[in-house]
């Protein structure tokens, strides 16, 4: 029971973190159809901005200013880059963001160097929230969960309950009509892209000090955010949320289980030596395969339900 | 003596002088083949800066008998395939010495290629200076005459580590967590074997292998360690795999000691921050707070020239100075002549005598176990004079393990020219 509860908690926390990372990507994809390869780079920028700002005026202003800074960069990218590339179709957009990711990484190298920076958790949030069976649950993890849930709620409310949200949704399917009604559609897209970048930036502010702020951090999370979006269903916010939790729980619980294929035969008195034929495979434990399970899940989803859990697009 | 004889004498003298001058200006170029881009670029770049600084020292102090050293960086993107391309390139441009350290997979590929090249091109041999790749096979099954390793291999480090561990009666339950590739598996294997031999009463309560660089959240592993009741964790993890593990352990309030190979790895101390104080130990051939004079001077001078970097590899100094001495004794920069001198060469360093063992070209040297504390100027122990990564944290020696303790038998059977 103790282990189950702790793993459940860890799984949910990790899942919410994944959602925080991938919500911006889903937003941009669902509203604009752009698969943004530079998403993780905006996450990294958020972390570095926060590192810089919090060194001068503290963490709380950074929590607001860093995502805003990233949003400005995101909007500039949309206005002066993507909008031009857009004419040439989705492949060109994809390649554009792919190249952008490298440019951002090099820029980070030039400005902040190649080694990790010392961006720590703020004093106010450093400590233990509660104890569960003798294991501490840090305040910061609770804070991360809270922000993630707030992100989901805020996105949902903005997109479905506000005027701007309705315009965004309408612009997705009927851009000409929306334009005819007097709305500036390109500006709407610019705002959406900026908003998605800001969400990535916010994740960076919070993820940067919980983990490691280094030029490698974009690469570190780059793949998993796409897995979340694919499993959840391209462009579905709710799908991404469910997929995040699913991956979080799957990975956390499988780490704990030292089951192996060979172990299934143990009760029958058969065991496999490590040096026997395919011995490595028979003795591969679920625990050591845990971090690659999400990718396995992604492949399975693509094979059997290409649109993802809650996806509406078939591409 | 007629004028003609005089003239020819003068010509001969002039020629000799010219050749002497050429000799004095002879340059030994070393190709440094390591990551200069990608996720490990910081490590590769810091290493390059340190080797170039040391080449400077060799030249300024004329340690190589008039030969100048030059270290040139080549990017291998930590990839074995790319390294082989680079190797071809540097051989074509006339390099006879190469140097590499990051990643045993790269090292094995390079070492094999160097061996083949040397067999096929007698008289044009390449000498491979390995300063950090620690897979034991490189000085056992896969050893050859032109490969020299200056770091202790992973079995030697484990031997030293477990010798130290075995003396602590408080250690009862050990947990192993490593990256799932040749090096991580070697660490796990050696830890189990050594502990079973030295302290059979110690229980191995966990043995995890996780994919390299894939884990984003170590909390589940920490929960597992906690549930196992371990009092000590041994890990060969490096990079983010290590820093994230330490951070997650601190967050969950896990109160165990971490015996690491790379706790002081470049950038790691800054990334772990205060969460590592008093908990993270490392096994290395040197750290900045081992009291020395000459190395101390170099640590300070290097810092002045590169404020963002640390003088990190103690063995880099040993390597460059030993190579210089070998060139001087061989009176030649020919790799075979230099390798013959270096094979079995003993040298006195500030840390004691080191030996490049003739049987397998493995450096036998004393090792240090140290723990991370606050720097003395920030209220830490007085021994912690220097910090790492400008973080305000530095290492303090727990024990010095003499060279003979960690020396391992070798299965190497090399052909000598």
Boltz contact constraints between the chains, C-beta under 6 A:
constraints:
  - contact:
      token1: [A, 3]
      token2: [B, 227]
      max_distance: 6.0
  - contact:
      token1: [A, 6]
      token2: [B, 223]
      max_distance: 6.0
  - contact:
      token1: [A, 10]
      token2: [B, 219]
      max_distance: 6.0
  - contact:
      token1: [A, 10]
      token2: [B, 220]
      max_distance: 6.0
  - contact:
      token1: [A, 14]
      token2: [B, 217]
      max_distance: 6.0
  - contact:
      token1: [A, 113]
      token2: [B, 308]
      max_distance: 6.0
  - contact:
      token1: [A, 114]
      token2: [B, 41]
      max_distance: 6.0
  - contact:
      token1: [A, 114]
      token2: [B, 42]
      max_distance: 6.0
  - contact:
      token1: [A, 114]
      token2: [B, 45]
      max_distance: 6.0
  - contact:
      token1: [A, 115]
      token2: [B, 42]
      max_distance: 6.0
  - contact:
      token1: [A, 115]
      token2: [B, 267]
      max_distance: 6.0
  - contact:
      token1: [A, 116]
      token2: [B, 267]
      max_distance: 6.0
  - contact:
      token1: [A, 116]
      token2: [B, 270]
      max_distance: 6.0
  - contact:
      token1: [A, 116]
      token2: [B, 271]
      max_distance: 6.0
  - contact:
      token1: [A, 118]
      token2: [B, 270]
      max_distance: 6.0
  - contact:
      token1: [A, 118]
      token2: [B, 391]
      max_distance: 6.0
  - contact:
      token1: [A, 120]
      token2: [B, 273]
      max_distance: 6.0
  - contact:
      token1: [A, 135]
      token2: [B, 226]
      max_distance: 6.0
  - contact:
      token1: [A, 135]
      token2: [B, 252]
      max_distance: 6.0
  - contact:
      token1: [A, 136]
      token2: [B, 252]
      max_distance: 6.0
  - contact:
      token1: [A, 136]
      token2: [B, 253]
      max_distance: 6.0
  - contact:
      token1: [A, 138]
      token2: [B, 251]
      max_distance: 6.0
  - contact:
      token1: [A, 212]
      token2: [B, 240]
      max_distance: 6.0
  - contact:
      token1: [A, 212]
      token2: [B, 243]
      max_distance: 6.0
  - contact:
      token1: [A, 212]
      token2: [B, 271]
      max_distance: 6.0
  - contact:
      token1: [A, 216]
      token2: [B, 39]
      max_distance: 6.0
  - contact:
      token1: [A, 219]
      token2: [B, 39]
      max_distance: 6.0
  - contact:
      token1: [A, 252]
      token2: [B, 220]
      max_distance: 6.0
  - contact:
      token1: [A, 255]
      token2: [B, 220]
      max_distance: 6.0
  - contact:
      token1: [A, 256]
      token2: [B, 224]
      max_distance: 6.0
  - contact:
      token1: [A, 288]
      token2: [B, 180]
      max_distance: 6.0
  - contact:
      token1: [A, 288]
      token2: [B, 209]
      max_distance: 6.0
  - contact:
      token1: [A, 291]
      token2: [B, 211]
      max_distance: 6.0
  - contact:
      token1: [A, 291]
      token2: [B, 214]
      max_distance: 6.0
  - contact:
      token1: [A, 291]
      token2: [B, 215]
      max_distance: 6.0
  - contact:
      token1: [A, 292]
      token2: [B, 211]
      max_distance: 6.0
